[in-house]
Amino acid sequence: MKTLTVRRDFLAANGGKRAPMPGFVLQMRARGDGDPTIRIGYTVTKKIGNAVVRNRMKRRLRALARELLPESGVHGADHVLIGRNGGIERKFAVLRAELAKALAKVAR
């Protein structure tokens, strides 16, 4: 797994499939370049809260991705997790179940 850092990759993923969940939104776009690497990016806007809250949300999203993406992610695709307002209060197990459901939805 590699981390997305370039803005154009985030914008390209925005044009792909979406799976909105109560705690986050998952965007996925197949790159089609023949590289089977899964790439992941994280975004949490200032609407969610101050820097402490945003960083906590990003840490939760990173932990979820580390746990589920290697076996459930789409190989050769870019994934972007966008934190939502209710994501920080949700239990981690609930977020894990939501991410598994979202990955299944975008893999179709």
N, C-alpha and C positions, 0 to 999 in steps of 0.2 A: 504494500500500500504506500502510495506517495501522497503528499499534501499539495493541494492546489494553492498557488500563491499569486498567479497572474490574473488580473481583472477580466481579461478577455475569456479565460476559461470559465469563470463564474457566469459571465454573460452568455456564453455558449450553452452552458448547462441549463440556463433559464429557458432556452428554447426546446428543451427535451420534455420527458415525461415528468409529471408531478404527482406526489402523493401527500396531500395535506392531512395532518393529524392534529389532535388538540394541543400537543406540546411542541410540535415542530412541523416543518414542511420538508419533504425529501424531493430533490430534483435529480434526475438522472438523464444523461445523454451518452449514447454509444459514440465513441470517437471514430471507429472505422479505420484506424491506422495500422491494424494488425498487432499492436502491442497489447498483451493480455493483462497489463498492470491495472489494478483498481486505483483510481485517484479520488481523493476525498477533500472537500472544502467545508469550512464552517463559517457561518455568518450569524451574528447577533447584533441587532441595531440598538441605537440609543433609546428607542421607544420602550425597550424591555426594562431598562433601569440604569443605575449608575455602573461604573466600571467594575465594582465588586460583583454585582449581580450578573453582568454580562460575562465576566470571566468564569464565574461558577457555572453558568449555563454552558459555556464552551467546553469546560472540563467534563461536564456530564455527557455532552454530545460526543467528545473524543472517546470517552470510556465506552459508550454504546457502540461506536463505529469499530473500535479495536476488538470488541467482543463478537459482533455479528457480521461485519462486512467480509472478512476472509472466506467464510463459508456461504453466505447468502447474497453477497454483492454480485453485480454483473461484471464479469471480467471484460476488460477493454472498454470500460465506461468511466465517465466522470460522475461522481455523486456529490451533491451539495446539501448539507443540513442547515436549515435556517431556523433558529430558535424563535419560539413564540412566547407570548406573555405568560401563559399558564404552565410553561415547561419547567420552571424552577420549583414550583410547588408540587408537581406530580411525583409520585413515588417512582424510584428507579426501575422497579420491576414492570410497572405500567408502561414506562417509556420504552423498555426493552421489547415488550409485546407489541407496542405500536410500531417500532422500527422494523420488527420482523414482518408485520403485516404490510408496511409500506414497501419494503424490499420485494415482497412477493408480488405486490401490485405493479411495481414498475418493471419487474422482470418479465411480465407477460408480453 
